[in-house]
Each structure stands twice: as C-alpha cells, then as structure tokens.
Amino acid sequence: MTQTGMMLAQLFLLMLGPWNISFNEENAVLKLENQEQSIVVEGTLSFTSGDQQWKVVNPRDAVPNRLGIANKSNDIQGYLTFQQNGNRLEMLVSHRTRQFYSGILKFDGKVKFRGTSFACKTQASTSERVLFLGAGAGDSLKNDTLFAPEEDLALQLRSANLNIAADPKNAGEYAVQMAGRIEETAEAAFVFNLEKNYLQTRYIPYYSPINRKRAPKAPTGWMSWNLYFDKATAEDNLAEARIGKKYLQPFGMEFWHIESWQGNSDQLPVSNFHNLNLEVNEKQFPKGMKQLADDIRALGFRPGLWTAPFGTGSDEFYQQHKDWFLHDKDGKPMRTWNGKFTIDPSNDEVIEHLRKIHDIAAHEWGYEYFKIDGMSGAGPGYCAHFFERPEVKAAMKNPDCPNPFERCAKAFRDGIGEDRVFNACQGHFCGPEPRYADCGRIGADIVHPNQPVGWANLMNQAGRTHNQIFAHNIVFYADPDTLLVNEALTMEEARLSTVVVALPGQMMFAGGKLAELPMERMRLLQQALPPMPDIHPMNLYPIFHLLPVWDLKVKRQWEAYDVVALFNWNDESSEVGFTFSEIGLDENADYVLYEFWTNQFVGKVNGSYSAKIPPHAVRLYAVHRAADYPQFLSSDRHVAQGAVDVKTMKWNAESAILSGTMELIGNFPTTFRFTIPEGANVKNASVNAPNVKVETSIESDGKVLAVKLASEVTKNVELTIRY
C-alpha cells in the first residue's frame, strides 16, 4: 500500500447534513466542520478505563457512522456513533453487546466561532442561585454555549463535564474540554447543536442587535421625576445640571432629561396632560423647550425629553381631531393611562402626526434622547396591551390592522431620526421595541407619585432586572429606572440598589435633588458610572425569582477575576454564601477576597465562603485567584473594583516591583489595594506624573497595602510599588 493509501486508511470521513466529520486514527484528532456557518470544532479524542489508556479507532466493519473503542489488546469493546438532526450533531457511546467496562471519554480541542461571540449558559435550572454576568470574554465552568449576538446564533455544547475558555489572543476562538463517564447503564454523549435565531424563536420575535453606531454604550443621565414629580421647572433642571456637571459629568454622565413639560402637566394624573400638540407649560418653562435644550448642551450634557404620545387630556385637541381617537360602542372616548382620549393607531393621519411631533422635538428643538412612555407596561392601561384587546381593535378605523402598536413605535423612530436615542418606556423584549428602540425601561417607576422611594420599590427594580437582563446589551440597553440613593433609603438599601443597577452595566439615570445628597451618597452615583460597555448576560434566559448570588466575571488583559455580590433580600440578617464550584471557579484552588463596602480583607479562601449579611443589604467581593506574590485586590472607583480604571497590572519577580496603569478622575481621589504576602515588605509607591498626590497606608494587620492617588485633572498614570 502506498503512503497516501495508508493515510487514507487512517482517516475516517463522514458527512451528516451540514456537518463534515473526520477522524485521524494516528493522532486521534476529530474534526467537525459546519460549512454552512463556517464553524470548526477540532481536537483529540481519548478514552481511559481504570488506569488503562484505550484507543479510539476507525471502523473495522461495514457500519459507516461509528468509530470503535479498542482496549489494550486492540479488541473493539464499544462504539462512538454519530447522529445528526438538522444542525444538531450527537456523539453517542455504547458498549459492544455484553462487554462491561467503565471509563472516561474526553475531547480536548478548540472551536472557531464568531469574533463578536461570548460564552454563556443556556441550560436553566429551577434550583440555580447565581446570576452570571460577563465583562469581556469572561470564563466560567458553568458556560455551555457560544453566542454571536450580531447573528443571534448559538452553538450549544453538551457533556457531563465541560470547560469553555476564550482564547485571549484570538477573538471568537475557544479552548474546549469535554468529558463523559461511561457506566453500566449510562450512555455518555457529546452534543454540538448549532441553533439559528436562538433568542428570536424563544423570546424576542423582533430580534435586532443594538445599533452601536447610534448608541455605543448604555445611556446615563439625570431626570427630575422621582422627587420633583410634575413640579420641576426649567431652572430646577438647570440648577441640578450645574451640580451634575461638577460631581457626575467627570465620571461619564451624558444626558440631562426633562420630564413633565407639556401644557397642563403641572398637575397629575398623566391622562390630563396635553401630550399631542407640543404645547409647553409656560409657567414652568417660560423660555420654551428649544432654549432649555441649548442651555443643557452648554453645560456639556446632551438634552433628553419625555413624551407620552398615545393620548391626550386636551379637550380642545380632541374636538379638533375627534376621528383620531378611539370610542367605545356607545361613542364614549376610550381612556388609558396616556390620556382621557386615546389615539387610533390604525389611522394613517395619527401615525403621521406622531412622526411629525417627534421630528420637531428632535430637529427643531434639538433633543437627542427620547423616553417615550405608555408603551408596554404591565396592564391594559399601557398601549401594547390595550391595542390588542378585541373590543379596542373593533373600535379602530381599520379593525384588521395587524400591527397597531408597531406602527406607533416605527413612527417614533422615523420622527426622531436614526441619530437619536430612543428609550421605550416600558419596553418589553417580546414586542416590537427591540427593532426600533435602543433602550427598554424594564421596570416600573422606582417611586409612586409624590411618595418616597422604599424597599418594595427596590425589590421590584431587582426583580425586573432578573427577568429581563438576558436581553441587555444584546437587543437593547436595560433601563431599571432611576438609581435613587437619597436618605429615604438606609445606606445599606442605597448600596444594594447601586449594585442592582450598576453591576450588570445597565443604564444609570440618577434622580432627585443632588444638592441635598450627602457626599457619601453622591459617591454611590459616581461608583455606578460609567456602565461598562463590554458587560453581557451569561444566563441567556429570563429568571423569575430573586437570586442571592450575582457573579460578574471580569476578563482583562492583565487578569481574569470575579466580582461576587451576596444579597440579603430579607427583613432579617441572613447567612448568604456560595461554593466556588457553584460560581464556575475551580473548587480546589485558593482565592483571596476583598469586600467593597466595608473595606474588609477576607483573606485566602478555599472551597466555599459565606457571610452574615444585614437585612436589605449586599456585600460585594472581589475574588482573585491567590498568588504567592503581591497582587491587585480592589479599587474604590467603581463597583466592578478595577475593571473600569485599572488598565494594566504586572508583577516583576526579579525586581520585586508591581506596576500598573491607573485612570484617575480629576479632583476625585481613588484608593487601590494590594496584597502584602507573608514575609514581604513595602518599600515605596510612586507615580510617573507630576501633580499627583500619593498616600499609602498598611491595613488588615499588615496584609493589605492601600495606595490613594489624587490628581487635579483626569488622566492615566503609571503606578510603581516596590517590595
């Protein structure tokens, strides 16, 4: 036999649907190619029985779709059979007749997928306790799927033991380890399931990836409603903006958003507001809305505007356009939250009017961010539900109109244009909002009108985050409503709300009267800014109950680490904890933990950790794999504890120097913390820039070095610590 013939004899080839399968017996390399989607899975197969290494071999009979498992005597004892159903490819393991043995089948290889993809989890469990989030290409032993958001394409990997790790050098490439135990009555299998339109077919029928040219990051800003309600004037808004310019703009706050400006809008309910004719409340906004937008822009913010255009409380406007509105069978106007008179969305004149008024507000007045209210909500008072009701559709000019609510959403986008940000309030992933809006107000109002914020409001905010965060930063940015940290809440409750809003990278709009905030509470708003643009959900499905553990897996070039939040949703103190296996880390490794709010160095931990958490509180731990040399622990700049402001970090063992690049915010000091291993001593800490103040202190009984850096201007500095 020629050398080429010998090579062909060693090569197993099989085509099953879109999958091309090859196996080289000589080096045990299995290659799976899905040519339709340009996906390659390649690696080595091995089988171990007891302490014996068996071989995976080519077929030795006429059955074409299986490989053999040969023992030390080179006799085939079992089979690996390939089965295909559409884009799903399974590798099944079976014993040969009555031969009995047990062992471990392993696949160790790599996957070439999409450059914009990330690893995540698509197998839900009723007993799960952890909400997983990723910043960058965060790895977790709980991940079981690769997801490409631009294409809504999922590659699900299934085996008894699975480890997916992103290649730090090549975007879209992953190291994959799969293992399954073969027992007497069990059949081990590896599954590779490529699913097109993964989220669209399950949850998001109008699936459309975020337009990152228009909205490259989750919007941030301030809005008046939750303490001023319907009484804020133009000067109130500008006075708050001047404070925001000093304390929040340096941290990345972008928009200043105006609520309740319409004619007759100084007295609730919203159904009485003159919402459809651009009439301005002259008592509160005497210079008009264009001037206010210009004044906001002069302070360095982008102006935003609230509208509720599904109805009106204006009797005059109703009388002028009676056929634009819905009436019941007795001829009475249909009333909703949006107005005493509710629009007929099947009427083309109405749709054109919705487009026109938003065009004027965007391009003549100059507003760049629109929160459009009255959309999906939670009941029939909001128009997505209302327009679906049979008696309402029967009252429309065109009762057969198939998409009345979508017609409105499209009109809003057409009016504000392709260069403005559209926040659908409330915006649901199951409706047309993802196709037209950039953001979705996923929660109810954080307060009830003219009431202070309370614990029940925070519970609602957290619950809606659990339920819809899986769509965040994929089809729209999640808006959990305002982050309120005023003294109506305890400090523990304010910190908890800060974590709920900021740790997943959601939109962060502050509210209330900034001048009345103590600096320790203003600091909470600063620590929530900016939302990290690379955060994505890792539980790719909705969750309907509050989880006690949130785990943000941070991947940066200088290190991969976790930020773990332990929540106590109860009214009494509770012990809350996790195992390292439960959060997808190596259960046999040592980790060092540092708590953000209490500045507590927990130290080295193995296997599991728990703490007693006060009622209505959260503890936020940076979790780093323990090193035997000095390592970075935490930064107090942002709740992500280093992911925002630490750009590089490197330990040089030869010179005993730990160095890193840190971003400083002008006139707002930041404290960075590092371990001091047993037997080590800190010589000094310095930076490479003038006019940067450096203060050091030793904490936690000599185990932690705190370095406080202060600069008069925002800039990156090189920090050097000599041990």
Steps between C-alpha positions, in 0.01 A plus 500: 500500500632845414561764769198695370288188519614438858406857594155462347453175686570681828252777419131463581271722293127550544250761381181545703284789381698824540770324705819360350665256742855370478711295739869419470575180688875566507476816712140454627394839358127546446390789277142622464425764240170674442573647160170687474592713801883484474541336841781259585532277807831312516684305769617165629283211621616273778352225715626379836371188677633475851873564470513381139512727198287349225488619140233651281529333161348510153216259411603139455174390349259630236305735729601846374382737774693380803848480644624222724637498855783245516646360824866429577473176303380699199155345508201730444285512812262782412403763247477874448203555272425828324138610459372817338171684507514829313787702653514273806784247504526238777776258585347202682699240692388140526643170624549211262233240589576360848848645553500694824747774588496857625716791408537862401465627144672836445514758225769767532499757222397839373207668330519771235178701521414872454731786598222684684379192689514428872461191716182470704249263659178385330406204722272638770440332833221549751751472783759751376610773737743702287446774244803494271633807318809542286729799445714423200552136412425380854550127554291276722482127555120547480507622139356257246436715190671739261273784387550747215262794563537659156353186343296363791696179450565253782733200508397285795749248636382220724694248706507383860808714562569805288749784506493784244779757516537798267830532316651827631680565170242400240146638520238235431728206578454282808676213670249224576530202731217245509483181706239234566508187717380172354325282757312173488158651432597843374576629155743791482456749218659813361257735328575787261178686423509803274181700538410787271279782630547376854343793688259596224322165498482483880450845644567794263296475178619843378863412570732776382851561639569836660600773256836575660576780259200688641534377858851362563439463874218492751368857545551678830349817637268672745123550502274703723192284548571296808525789746369800308222303330285742295637819660853534353565826318761581238711667767466197732634280220790736426588544866528123534702484179758741641552267795509199268764671289730521801439166667370258235606617156868418571397139560323467167145632544370593154133611484284751691141391462186715529171355627152648532531807276174483301212740529292421809781271622544662839217300652471121492363265371687457172168432323422872536824616337485666158723241338441526126533862390846607628333753727753603766417581862595868498495536879780246542679546166454866407785509246379192317650158441754595235667750731513241778664249266760762405565582867547132585741455211698804616563318829652206312200265515283367218134603548230235538120521493211292635189454288175307556346523153233228503231737620420844634308677771431802279128541428582759233736270310247218524223713355724607211599140415215287628545231234862447614380346827343174610137479618311213654178358356301770680711775344691587819873575473720214612723601790847366588790602720617713206194719475129561536503447123706215349630503143386265225830351373338356189435853373775613261451865595572413864819316411620795292424735791704285740790511255471876453495606866808288578675637191441855628620417852812335362602724214350841583521490879823298501429209735725196457348243736130410518331298771165417346252384762176304510628214288491148643468534875331231706132533415227630268565865586818478291450492129675181390244310709215739434524486120488118510161486673221378265260781590775757438597357163132497405486874573790585267454664162662188356403210731712264292820698559747225588762710679352813663760525777793440267373779273542740792850377589610542138352850487701598807823378344421662166430827677802525727727368225780248484743709705291540820470260793157347558408356842176300488321545833408237590670299230457124485722255318196306376358790295623719212708727725837326429464578130455874550622598847852510641392457862217343693366626834468150641362593842214689653556848644745486789253714698127562500396860430578732791626209710857430618693202371469189717614140529209366296610722210854363516366144503305576185808652337706192584228261386463666161878493460507124562219452251630702206875538542556215252405742217722783629782618276374261232175643358470805727652658808305418814367801690407391856372853573672758712776423743376681810741514794342775713438467872153351459704179470741365755863500390486123462194526274663775292809284453285203399321705236836626372617142448172394335523786250874518439648151528320372186598814308142626471402858419563729795277806534527680831203686642394734770659808648877468467569799723340317792712184463769441763833433331501135607181455299621708204795260505259211430387668179863550400581135571223397260653697210567424226313182403763267359432460126633144485267348763264234369260254663619143543165345600340527157141463622258686730503436875183545704627498859759695696838325514731540799825498301605710201835426338666744259787325324752764397753428228775753444839458336668530835277253689174310515311531829147499641287756678246308708198667659327329793147636544276478802150570371350427842390721789735324744873431492584186303800281427564512126776321316619300203728214405773569247364218286158669506642821350697315235846518661747226587378349826851379585677835459567773756350847451544833680189709572455871568164659593424834335255676734660414835863504379546154650785276388365148540828336406559163342196275455458149359190305399224730619425828675207650688434808708226639719333774296284770665136532388439673167874499430767373266866415542721532195815289479790520259613138457852444365683171463762506774859568396819458701610850402344848554182537299229756433189463718252781448434862403235721660439689174219276365294204620688279251811554717766561237333408173441867412809679626784246503644480148809283557652310792825302511719335764875483434644236729862583413472864605222442757290773339124506448406757236182606329322768301213666685237746380441786742203739501599861555443622858352166613759278673502124444636236737656184358573199722759225466604194698814488709604132507642357820864600536479785248552868581390805304783741423310775323234590244541766232345626176660630182295820480541837672228654714365162609476454875594152629400381846567148627380313804522144630170331586358167617779420746772557244346290224372780273663807347264791424625757248293817469562704184366849436538709186367843412419383146365176353785291361674165499803457724759227543511369857812321624509311831837369620509211746 
